[in-house]
Amino acid sequence: MASKQRILLGLALSIIAVYVIIAIAAPLLTPYSPMTSCGPPLQSPGPDHLLGTDDLGRDIAAELVYGTRFALVIGFAGAAIAVTISATVGIALGYTGGRTDEVCSRIIDVMMAIPQFPLLLVLTLFFTPGLFLIALIMGVLAGIHGIRLIRSQVLSTSQAPFIEGVRGLGAGDGYIMRHHILPALGPLLSVKFVSTAQHFMVIGVGLGFLGLVDPNVTDWGQMISRATQYGGFSLGLWWWLVPPGIAITVISIALGVLGTRTEEANNPRLTLARM
Amino acid sequence: MNSELLATRKLSIRMCSCSGPQTLIGPVDLSVPEKGITALVGESGCGKTVVSLAILGLLPAGSEAKGVISFNGTDLLSLKEKELREMRGKEIAYIPQNPATALTPVLSAEDQIAETLYYHEGLTGASLHRKVISLLESMGLYNPEHVARSCPHTLSGGMRRRVAIAAALACSPRLIIADEPTSGLDSRTRKNVLDLLGRSSEGRAMLLITHDLEAALSVSDRITVMYAGEVVETGDIMDVFDSPAHPYTRALLSATPSRGLIPIPGNSPLLSTIPEGCRFAPRCPHSTARCRLRHPSLTRLSGTRVVRCDMPC
């Protein structure tokens, strides 16, 4: 990997690490609660409130810091659920094959014909979900879509000579799926995890902006929505509107870089093509 | 006395072909003594690998083996999958064809050898590591600790082949099935691997599947020749090489570099379109009208020497 690429990767990992630390240490970083009023409304940035206050007198910096938790949980927990479902069902169907695979694949085809984002909107409207329920819904929907990709990869991997060799030495189907096929899918799953996490974080902000997230949860989407509706935009209060936008943009770019580097590390031909 | 460890009797294998399921392989009568190497030779596509997969109970889905596969007195075709699995690796081990793809690409050599020992013998920790290293040492690998930590793509073809052999030998099986162990190797590595196979087969049985007759001659004690899905000749290796009885065996030997590289005229028939009568008749220089009508059965010439030809050479 060229030194420029290494620096980029290091930068991306550092940014992600900083976000994780902020999310974990949120109560230590700000003395204010993001949900309670702690000063006059629409205050400009100052020593008491680094990014001022919103229309309800809540500390914007506290909202920004606590909003990191929502973005990371939606992204990483949702992606973990999606990848787990895709890997488990995809490996089982691809390896087992036969009639079960045929029937399940047709069911998945039907489910894939339903557009994912409108379905997500309907489900979130129906449940008015909190943090973990949104991650679960998004994870399940994306997981179903990912099954096809994993299944097709497993179909070719399970025919590889090394699988025949392992079976010839006495390994059972469960063992082969866990110890030989799953590790062989590691590169694909890692790329899928990073790209899904990035996608989910952006979608999470979108859902918040549309008001489809539990209002008792602090998230960047709701911050941007409130800022546009209650004077942040018209009064030029950029410190209310811009920071959450920058926050999601930076983590999204960092995950994008990490995803690209992960893909290149697993497929060196991509690096050669770019050189 | 070297008694029989593995024997197939009238083994036939029904598989899916372009024109639906049909019996493509058989009858195969194969005998492997409990010590020494038995070579199973024939052109590519004659069914050698399928026979080995049938012995292991690893035929592809939709295939069915009929007849008897007797291993140490047990009919393998009557065993359940769980019983077969217990036997694979411990009693019968398999070395797959291609050294480049025979090992899982993302696992280290140690992991791949160790799993057989863990699975069948329950070894763990330091004793497992020591056993893996001693196995790699016995394969003649320089710096076995380094090889143990390496993933297959960092190893040469010969080293990968040795790792695959080490994995097969891990539980000291009574029978090793080595499928084309020298394919894709240069002449020096090929010789080293053959020497290693010769040493590894001491005190146990090995079925060496190959189309490399000279490799078979250099290590084997017995030979079985297959053509178009059936056995055409069996005997002690020197007897068969010195005086081949079947015209196909004779033609196969003439096609080796040491005997002039004379090609066999025509092509091997597709297993799904087997001709009536003798399967080799269309390519046989000695065939008669009778050969094209009547399918010959195996005839015992002497002792363990059998041939499927009405007019042996």
HADDOCK unambig.tbl for C-alpha pairs under 7 A between the chains (distance, minus, plus):
assign (segid A and resid 161 and name CA) (segid B and resid 96 and name CA) 6.72 0.50 0.50
assign (segid A and resid 161 and name CA) (segid B and resid 101 and name CA) 5.84 0.50 0.50
assign (segid A and resid 161 and name CA) (segid B and resid 102 and name CA) 5.36 0.50 0.50
assign (segid A and resid 162 and name CA) (segid B and resid 101 and name CA) 5.92 0.50 0.50
assign (segid A and resid 162 and name CA) (segid B and resid 102 and name CA) 4.30 0.50 0.50
assign (segid A and resid 162 and name CA) (segid B and resid 103 and name CA) 4.88 0.50 0.50
assign (segid A and resid 162 and name CA) (segid B and resid 104 and name CA) 5.46 0.50 0.50
assign (segid A and resid 165 and name CA) (segid B and resid 94 and name CA) 6.46 0.50 0.50
assign (segid A and resid 165 and name CA) (segid B and resid 95 and name CA) 6.42 0.50 0.50
assign (segid A and resid 165 and name CA) (segid B and resid 96 and name CA) 5.35 0.50 0.50
assign (segid A and resid 165 and name CA) (segid B and resid 102 and name CA) 6.36 0.50 0.50
assign (segid A and resid 168 and name CA) (segid B and resid 56 and name CA) 6.72 0.50 0.50
assign (segid A and resid 168 and name CA) (segid B and resid 88 and name CA) 5.77 0.50 0.50
assign (segid A and resid 168 and name CA) (segid B and resid 89 and name CA) 6.47 0.50 0.50
assign (segid A and resid 168 and name CA) (segid B and resid 93 and name CA) 6.18 0.50 0.50
assign (segid A and resid 168 and name CA) (segid B and resid 94 and name CA) 5.11 0.50 0.50
assign (segid A and resid 169 and name CA) (segid B and resid 88 and name CA) 5.05 0.50 0.50
assign (segid A and resid 169 and name CA) (segid B and resid 89 and name CA) 3.74 0.50 0.50
assign (segid A and resid 169 and name CA) (segid B and resid 93 and name CA) 5.55 0.50 0.50
assign (segid A and resid 169 and name CA) (segid B and resid 94 and name CA) 6.29 0.50 0.50
assign (segid A and resid 169 and name CA) (segid B and resid 116 and name CA) 6.57 0.50 0.50
assign (segid A and resid 169 and name CA) (segid B and resid 168 and name CA) 6.83 0.50 0.50
assign (segid A and resid 170 and name CA) (segid B and resid 85 and name CA) 4.70 0.50 0.50
assign (segid A and resid 170 and name CA) (segid B and resid 86 and name CA) 6.17 0.50 0.50
assign (segid A and resid 170 and name CA) (segid B and resid 87 and name CA) 6.90 0.50 0.50
assign (segid A and resid 170 and name CA) (segid B and resid 88 and name CA) 4.35 0.50 0.50
assign (segid A and resid 170 and name CA) (segid B and resid 89 and name CA) 5.07 0.50 0.50
assign (segid A and resid 171 and name CA) (segid B and resid 85 and name CA) 6.78 0.50 0.50
assign (segid A and resid 172 and name CA) (segid B and resid 85 and name CA) 6.90 0.50 0.50
assign (segid A and resid 180 and name CA) (segid B and resid 104 and name CA) 6.63 0.50 0.50
assign (segid A and resid 183 and name CA) (segid B and resid 106 and name CA) 6.49 0.50 0.50
assign (segid A and resid 184 and name CA) (segid B and resid 106 and name CA) 5.89 0.50 0.50
